[in-house]
């Protein structure tokens, strides 16, 4: 057998750099997946999860079958992301997440929690948008009571200001003593918790209908969760504060993709018996 006839497996064995290139490529893919998970997963993307993705990518890159599977999956995901960023293809799926109903007279306005910027001790834009949406309904005379949510602290920093406290402060700044009656839903982590708390209030106070205020992409899922607890709701979503829903720019489409992935994963998690996201 001549030198030119050495089997390819031997050539690979004689070339250790092939495996190291695979390891480096796997590490790069793992880092890319970590960035995507950090962007989509928000506070739930823990350092341990991100390090785990790096380790899995590196391990998969070390072996040829898993390397091709990893690179092929990453390539398909990249093409899908490009399609979403370069075209308004996400408009339809976003519209399917939204449930908008005309407001009617009700017993209470339920403002679902959005989030808090813990370092700045400020409400996130989604929280402000939801609260303002609820206050507009109160000003229009649809209901005399507004509920806000107090996060449990199970997710995010433990010293984070309570969302309900910040929302009450904003209501006082806007209306002083002439504002609406504000009730707090205590110790909530998810939308399911909020639905359960409102169902208890509805029984105690004899509420027969509530107006549900949340972000558009969250509205259909939230209404379904409340209906599951026997709470008659009218879904009146507020404006979308994080991006323009017409999806004219790649940045708007990027945040819309984040929303769709978040909502989709929440539905999968719920179907598998886990607790849906907030």
Secondary structure as the mmCIF struct_conf table of DSSP 4:
data_model
#
loop_
_struct_conf.conf_type_id
_struct_conf.id
_struct_conf.beg_label_comp_id
_struct_conf.beg_label_asym_id
_struct_conf.beg_label_seq_id
_struct_conf.end_label_comp_id
_struct_conf.end_label_asym_id
_struct_conf.end_label_seq_id
HELX_RH_3T_P HELX_RH_3T_P1 UNK A 3 UNK A 5
HELX_RH_AL_P HELX_RH_AL_P1 UNK A 8 UNK A 14
TURN_TY1_P TURN_TY1_P1 UNK A 16 UNK A 16
HELX_RH_AL_P HELX_RH_AL_P2 UNK A 17 UNK A 41
HELX_RH_3T_P HELX_RH_3T_P2 UNK A 42 UNK A 44
HELX_RH_AL_P HELX_RH_AL_P3 UNK A 47 UNK A 61
TURN_TY1_P TURN_TY1_P2 UNK A 62 UNK A 62
BEND BEND1 UNK A 63 UNK A 63
HELX_RH_AL_P HELX_RH_AL_P4 UNK A 64 UNK A 86
BEND BEND2 UNK A 87 UNK A 87
TURN_TY1_P TURN_TY1_P3 UNK A 89 UNK A 90
HELX_RH_AL_P HELX_RH_AL_P5 UNK A 91 UNK A 97
BEND BEND3 UNK A 107 UNK A 107
STRN STRN1 UNK A 108 UNK A 111
STRN STRN2 UNK A 116 UNK A 117
TURN_TY1_P TURN_TY1_P4 UNK A 118 UNK A 121
STRN STRN3 UNK A 122 UNK A 123
HELX_RH_AL_P HELX_RH_AL_P6 UNK A 125 UNK A 139
TURN_TY1_P TURN_TY1_P5 UNK A 140 UNK A 141
BEND BEND4 UNK A 142 UNK A 142
BEND BEND5 UNK A 144 UNK A 144
STRN STRN4 UNK A 145 UNK A 151
BEND BEND6 UNK A 153 UNK A 156
TURN_TY1_P TURN_TY1_P6 UNK A 158 UNK A 159
HELX_LH_PP_P HELX_LH_PP_P1 UNK A 160 UNK A 162
HELX_RH_AL_P HELX_RH_AL_P7 UNK A 163 UNK A 175
HELX_RH_3T_P HELX_RH_3T_P3 UNK A 176 UNK A 178
BEND BEND7 UNK A 179 UNK A 179
STRN STRN5 UNK A 181 UNK A 188
BEND BEND8 UNK A 190 UNK A 190
HELX_RH_AL_P HELX_RH_AL_P8 UNK A 191 UNK A 205
TURN_TY1_P TURN_TY1_P7 UNK A 206 UNK A 206
STRN STRN6 UNK A 210 UNK A 213
HELX_RH_AL_P HELX_RH_AL_P9 UNK A 216 UNK A 228
TURN_TY1_P TURN_TY1_P8 UNK A 229 UNK A 230
STRN STRN7 UNK A 233 UNK A 235
BEND BEND9 UNK A 241 UNK A 243
TURN_TY1_P TURN_TY1_P9 UNK A 245 UNK A 246
BEND BEND10 UNK A 249 UNK A 249
HELX_RH_AL_P HELX_RH_AL_P10 UNK A 250 UNK A 271
TURN_TY1_P TURN_TY1_P10 UNK A 272 UNK A 273
BEND BEND11 UNK A 274 UNK A 274
#
